[in-house]
Protein backbone atom coordinates (compact mmCIF):
# COMPACT_ATOMS: atom_id res chain seq x y z
CA UNK A 1 0.00 0.00 0.00
CA UNK A 2 1.28 3.45 -0.91
CA UNK A 3 1.19 5.81 2.06
CA UNK A 4 2.23 9.10 0.46
CA UNK A 5 0.64 12.40 1.38
CA UNK A 6 -1.92 13.79 -1.02
CA UNK A 7 -1.04 17.35 -2.02
CA UNK A 8 -3.80 19.75 -2.99
CA UNK A 9 -3.33 22.16 -5.84
CA UNK A 10 -3.41 25.85 -5.06
CA UNK A 11 -6.59 27.87 -5.50
CA UNK A 12 -5.19 29.53 -8.62
CA UNK A 13 -4.35 26.21 -10.29
CA UNK A 14 -7.82 24.84 -9.61
CA UNK A 15 -9.84 27.92 -10.60
CA UNK A 16 -7.87 29.94 -13.15
CA UNK A 17 -10.10 29.03 -16.10
CA UNK A 18 -13.37 30.32 -14.72
CA UNK A 19 -11.69 33.30 -13.03
CA UNK A 20 -10.07 34.50 -16.25
CA UNK A 21 -13.24 33.85 -18.27
CA UNK A 22 -15.46 35.68 -15.79
CA UNK A 23 -13.03 38.60 -15.57
CA UNK A 24 -12.91 38.99 -19.34
CA UNK A 25 -16.70 38.82 -19.59
CA UNK A 26 -17.03 41.43 -16.84
CA UNK A 27 -14.61 43.76 -18.65
CA UNK A 28 -16.51 43.36 -21.93
CA UNK A 29 -19.87 44.09 -20.28
CA UNK A 30 -18.50 47.20 -18.52
CA UNK A 31 -16.99 48.44 -21.80
CA UNK A 32 -20.31 47.92 -23.60
CA UNK A 33 -22.18 49.86 -20.93
CA UNK A 34 -19.72 52.74 -21.01
CA UNK A 35 -19.58 53.03 -24.81
CA UNK A 36 -23.30 52.57 -25.41
CA UNK A 37 -24.39 55.53 -23.31
CA UNK A 38 -26.06 53.34 -20.70
CA UNK A 39 -23.65 54.75 -18.12
CA UNK A 40 -25.26 58.19 -18.51
CA UNK A 41 -28.73 56.72 -18.05
CA UNK A 42 -27.55 54.91 -14.94
CA UNK A 43 -26.03 58.11 -13.54
CA UNK A 44 -29.26 60.00 -14.23
CA UNK A 45 -31.33 57.37 -12.43
CA UNK A 46 -28.97 57.37 -9.46
CA UNK A 47 -29.15 61.16 -9.31
CA UNK A 48 -32.96 61.03 -9.40
CA UNK A 49 -32.98 58.77 -6.35
CA UNK A 50 -30.49 60.88 -4.39
CA UNK A 51 -31.75 64.36 -5.26
CA UNK A 52 -34.61 65.12 -2.86
CA UNK A 53 -35.75 68.26 -4.66
CA UNK A 54 -36.16 66.37 -7.90
CA UNK A 55 -38.70 63.86 -6.63
CA UNK A 56 -40.44 66.25 -4.22
CA UNK A 57 -41.29 68.56 -7.12
CA UNK A 58 -42.53 65.57 -9.11
CA UNK A 59 -44.92 64.59 -6.32
CA UNK A 60 -46.22 68.15 -5.74
CA UNK A 61 -46.88 69.02 -9.39
Backbone bond lengths (Angstrom), bond angles and torsions (degrees), N, CA, C in turn:
res aa  C-N    CA-C-N  psi(-1)  N-CA   C-N-CA  omega(-1)  CA-C   N-CA-C  phi
1 X - - - 1.444 - - 1.532 109.95 -
2 X 1.303 115.90 136.64 1.465 121.10 -178.81 1.521 108.69 -89.67
3 X 1.304 117.79 124.18 1.458 122.37 -174.17 1.530 111.67 -114.31
4 X 1.324 117.19 41.00 1.463 120.21 -179.64 1.527 110.11 -84.72
5 X 1.303 115.32 153.89 1.465 120.65 178.12 1.525 110.24 -73.16
6 X 1.297 115.19 140.88 1.464 120.53 176.43 1.523 107.69 -88.72
7 X 1.320 116.52 124.05 1.464 120.41 179.29 1.522 109.15 -99.41
8 X 1.300 115.91 134.58 1.464 121.41 177.21 1.510 109.58 -90.50
9 X 1.324 114.99 143.30 1.463 119.44 175.69 1.525 109.27 -71.89
10 X 1.301 115.64 157.53 1.463 119.93 178.57 1.526 110.10 -69.63
11 X 1.315 115.72 164.80 1.462 121.07 -179.83 1.521 110.48 -58.85
12 X 1.325 116.92 -42.78 1.460 121.25 -178.52 1.525 111.03 -62.72
13 X 1.306 118.86 -42.28 1.461 121.39 -179.68 1.520 112.12 -66.86
14 X 1.318 117.35 -32.24 1.459 120.69 179.85 1.517 112.58 -80.11
15 X 1.326 119.32 -30.88 1.459 121.49 -168.79 1.527 115.58 -121.23
16 X 1.300 119.86 11.65 1.458 120.52 -172.99 1.522 112.18 -65.57
17 X 1.316 118.34 -32.46 1.467 120.08 -176.15 1.530 111.65 -65.79
18 X 1.310 116.74 -50.83 1.464 117.35 -178.23 1.511 111.39 -73.07
19 X 1.335 118.68 -29.95 1.461 120.92 178.56 1.529 111.23 -66.45
20 X 1.311 117.02 -45.35 1.467 121.00 179.54 1.532 110.06 -66.63
21 X 1.334 116.82 -43.38 1.460 120.65 179.96 1.524 111.33 -62.61
22 X 1.314 117.37 -45.93 1.459 121.50 179.80 1.526 111.14 -64.98
23 X 1.317 117.04 -39.68 1.467 120.68 178.76 1.523 111.28 -63.64
24 X 1.313 116.61 -43.49 1.462 120.09 179.67 1.532 110.79 -65.63
25 X 1.312 116.92 -41.41 1.462 120.76 178.00 1.525 110.83 -62.93
26 X 1.327 116.99 -41.56 1.452 121.91 178.50 1.529 110.84 -62.57
27 X 1.302 117.35 -42.49 1.472 121.68 179.19 1.534 110.41 -64.35
28 X 1.322 117.23 -41.57 1.465 120.96 179.51 1.524 110.65 -64.77
29 X 1.325 117.46 -43.17 1.469 120.82 -179.84 1.526 110.54 -64.42
30 X 1.325 117.73 -43.72 1.469 121.26 178.47 1.525 110.35 -62.13
31 X 1.331 117.36 -42.17 1.465 120.49 179.02 1.527 110.80 -63.76
32 X 1.327 117.22 -40.32 1.468 120.41 178.80 1.520 111.06 -64.09
33 X 1.314 117.27 -40.29 1.463 120.80 179.57 1.522 110.39 -65.73
34 X 1.318 116.80 -43.80 1.459 120.12 -178.15 1.529 112.17 -67.04
35 X 1.326 117.57 -40.66 1.462 120.29 -175.91 1.518 113.28 -84.28
36 X 1.325 118.44 -14.44 1.459 119.62 -178.41 1.523 112.91 -91.05
37 X 1.311 117.69 -8.36 1.448 120.57 -178.83 1.515 112.30 92.61
38 X 1.308 118.02 -2.04 1.464 121.13 179.10 1.527 110.67 -67.23
39 X 1.316 117.44 -25.84 1.458 120.39 177.79 1.520 111.50 -61.86
40 X 1.336 117.08 -38.55 1.465 121.07 178.55 1.522 110.53 -66.70
41 X 1.320 116.93 -40.01 1.462 120.45 178.60 1.526 109.77 -64.58
42 X 1.311 115.97 -41.78 1.464 120.01 178.11 1.521 112.16 -63.36
43 X 1.326 116.41 -40.96 1.477 120.27 177.10 1.518 110.77 -64.09
44 X 1.331 116.88 -40.72 1.462 120.31 179.63 1.528 111.26 -64.32
45 X 1.321 117.16 -41.24 1.457 120.36 178.07 1.526 111.34 -65.48
46 X 1.322 116.67 -41.57 1.462 120.13 178.82 1.523 110.32 -64.24
47 X 1.319 116.98 -38.93 1.458 120.43 178.64 1.525 110.61 -66.33
48 X 1.321 117.37 -37.27 1.464 120.70 179.62 1.520 110.91 -64.09
49 X 1.316 117.47 -34.49 1.461 120.01 179.42 1.525 112.59 -77.98
50 X 1.326 118.16 -25.71 1.460 120.59 -177.06 1.527 113.39 -95.53
51 X 1.323 117.45 -21.25 1.456 121.11 -177.74 1.525 109.44 -88.48
52 X 1.328 117.33 106.15 1.461 121.46 -176.33 1.528 112.29 -63.90
53 X 1.305 117.15 -40.47 1.465 120.96 -177.67 1.529 111.24 -62.08
54 X 1.304 115.71 -34.74 1.453 120.31 -177.28 1.525 111.53 -63.80
55 X 1.311 118.06 -47.06 1.465 118.04 -177.81 1.521 112.80 -85.83
56 X 1.324 118.97 -19.95 1.459 119.75 175.29 1.524 110.56 -70.15
57 X 1.326 116.96 -39.51 1.461 120.61 176.88 1.521 110.23 -66.53
58 X 1.314 117.55 -34.56 1.470 120.53 179.91 1.520 110.89 -67.30
59 X 1.328 117.37 -34.88 1.460 120.34 -179.71 1.527 112.00 -78.09
60 X 1.339 118.51 -30.83 1.460 122.21 -178.34 1.522 110.26 -76.34
61 X 1.312 117.77 -42.78 1.473 121.00 -175.75 1.473 111.91 -78.28
